[in-house]
Every structure is written in C-alpha cells, then in structure tokens.
Amino acid sequence: MSDAGADHREPVIVATFPDAGEAEIAQAKLRAFGIEAIVTDQAEMIPTLEASGGVGVEVRAADADDALAILSEDGGEPEPEPA
C-alpha cells in the first residue's frame, strides 16, 4: 500500500523557549496567522536533555517553514484569510 497521497502531519519543533509563557506567546502569534501550534515541555519528553531544550512550540511539518518565518523578526502582520 502506497502512502504517496498521505497528509503528513508529523509535528516539528520550530522554536524553544526558557519558559511556558514565552512559548505561549509564540503559539498565539502562529495561531493569529492560521497555523495550529502546540506547546510541549521538552524536558519531560526527552529526559536526556536535562531541561536544556526548555519549552517547545510544535507545528505540522507542512507549516514549519511558514512558522519559522512568522517567528523570525521579519514575520510581519497576519494577512486576511481569502474569502
């Protein structure tokens, strides 16, 4: 069975922050642009990091490039959704 047409929704971490508050701000910014994002505690997910990863923000792999651009300094303002 081929998965050539499968919608790959594997999560990708696009940013990490030292605390949940900053990660939630990034999550809200991504959602304003229409990108679904979740906040994850990297220390709990990967104990070998010993909290060095902080709190991550994950998006679908298909949205990763857009999310990175939005979270960069030149991310700009959200554009209106097409009607």
N, C-alpha and C positions, 0 to 999 in steps of 0.2 A: 504494500500500500504506500503510495507516494504522498508526501505532505507538501508538495510544491505550492499548493494554494492555501496552506495553513496560515492563519494570522498569528504571527509570533508575538506573544505578549510577555516575554520574559522580562522581569524587572531589571533595571540598570540603575546603579547609584550614580547620580550626576553631581552630587556635592555632599560634603560632610561639614559638620559644624560642631563646636565645642559643647553646645547645649541645645536642648529641645526648643527653646524659644526662638533662636535664630533659624533653626530648621523649619519651624512652623511658619515663619515669615516668608522663607523661600517657597514653601509649599503653597502659601496663599498667593504669592506672585505668579507661580506657574498656573494655578487654577484660574487666575484672572485672565490668562492667555488661553484658557481652554484645555490645559494639559493636566490630566489627573496625576497626582503625586501622593506618595505616602511617606511618612516619617518613620524611620527604623533606628533602633538603638544598636549600633554596630558592635558594641562591647558584649551585648547579650547574644548576638547572632554568631560572632566569631570570637570566642573567648581568648584565643591566642593573640589577638590584637592588644589585649590588656588595656582597653579603653582608648587606644591611640587613634582609632577611627572616629570616635565621637558619635554623633547622631547623623545618620544619613538621610538623604532625600532620594527616593526611587521613582522612576517613571517607566513606562513601557519602552522597550528598546526602540520602537519606531519613532518615539518622541524625544529620544535622547539628544540629538543634535539641536533641535529647537529649544529644548530645555536649557542646554548649556549656553546657547546664545542669549536666552532671556535672562539667565542668572549672571551673565557677564555684565560689566559696567555699561556696555552699549546696547543692552537689551531693549530699550525703548519702552513705549507705552503699548498696551493691548490695542489691536486693531478690531474694529467692529466685525462681528460674525456676518458672513454673507447671507443675504435674505433668501 
